[in-house]
Amino acid sequence: MVTPQLGRFGIWVGARAKPTPELAYHLETLGFGTLWLGGQPADLALVEAAIANTSTITVATGIVSIWAADARELADSYHRIEAARPGRFVLGVGVGHPEGHGEQALKPYGAMVDYLDVLDDEGVPVERRVLAALGPRMLELARDRSAGAHPYLVTPSYNEGARAILGAGKLLATEQRVVLRESAEDARELGRPSVDRPYLGLRNYVNNLKRLGYSAEDVESPGSDRLIDDLVVYGGDAAIAARLGEHLRAGADHVAVQLVQASGDDVPAGYTHLARALGLPRDAGVQG
């Protein structure tokens, strides 16, 4: 199996932020290895536009929800993109937020197995897809039926257990929130809402945080300071780089940074600042 080349650091952007092809190009020029697009529909139109406007950056979905996207339609979109730009796309799928999807969501593991069966039947290669995985069973499924795992809302300590399950040679691409603020008070004010809602109201995320050692009080909305400080990286450039590096040292291959910015912040400038903090201009164009 050929592991997708994601680089050490990428950027995770949710669909609500309305990422543009110009943003994809900006991130590519800064040296980020992958653009992760959250909440994508089955037609993958944003993915296709981002790939068309760039030449080297990998574009991945983080994630396509199996409850919201027909597997055969998604497979058709994968093949269309792969035919036009071979090797540039990684398909991330997951159960997302089972809440609100009725009785079918009561057995997310079985639903994911069925979904992967369809992707297999439609010829989507195992090595070009990853699973959103948190718990042990889903990590085992990611190991056995995909290129690896894309866990969301976790700490570096999570990676050690995940790597033990995935084993060597499987991709572990971990999401991490960052705010470009040095004061704890400012960072918590900006970062807490992105953790609190909806994630502290969703059982799969809450259960995973409890497995990581957080108490019921920590994960009760709006989240304890301890929890927020662990899930939202902040500080000076050296501190941010060091915290992101902890993921790599703990077993991750790649960190998908979700930069949380205030409404008045200069979005492209924020990514430029982050790239410089991580030393990426010196690594521009390097994948892997």
C-alpha positions, 0 to 999 in steps of 0.5 A: 500500500502506498501511503498518501503524501500529506507533508508534516503540516496541513490546514483544516478548513470547515465548509462554513468558512467557504474556502476558496480556490485562492486560499488553496493556492495561498496555502500551497505557496506557504508550504503546507502539504495538505488542505483538509476540507470539512463537511463536503457533499458527495459532489466534491465541488470544493475539492475539485476547484481547490485541486484545479487551482493548485499543482502540488498540495494534496486535498483531502476531505475531513470528512464526508459524512456517511449519513449525508452522502450517497456512497456511489455518488461519492465514488463517482466524484472520486473517480472524476477527480482522480482522472483529471488530477491523479494522486492529488486527492485523499477521500476522508469519510466518517460517521461524523455526528450520529445525532439527528440521523435516526435509528440508522445511526445507532450502529455507526460501526456497521454503517461504516462497514457497509459504506466501505463495502460500496466504495470497494465495489465502486473501485475507490482504492483503499490507499486513497481513503482515510477514516475519521476514527476515535475509538478502538474499533473504528481505528481497527477498521481504519487500519484494515480498510483504509490508508489510516485515520484522521482523528478530530478533537484530540490531544497528542497523548491520544496519538500513542494509543492510536499508533499502537492500534494502527501499527507502522505504515498506516497514516495518522493525520491528527486535527489540532486547533490553534489560535494566534494569541499569547495570553491564555485568557484571550486564547480561551475566549476565542477558542472555547466556542469552537470546542463547546458547540457542538462537540461537547454535546456529541457523545462520540467526542465526549466519550473519547475525551473521557477515555483520554482522562478528562472528568465529567466536569471537564467536558461539561459545557462550556469546557474547563480551562484545562480542557480548552488549554489542551485542545486549543494551542496558543502562545508565541511562535516557538510555543505553538510549534513545540505543541504541534510537534508533540503530535508528531513525537507521539506517533502522528505522521501529519497535523491538520491545523485548524486555525481559529480566527476572530471575525476581524482577523486577516485570514491569509495573514494568519496562515502566513504567520503560522507557516513561518512559525512552523518553518514551512517557507524553508520546506515549501514544495516538500511533500512527506 
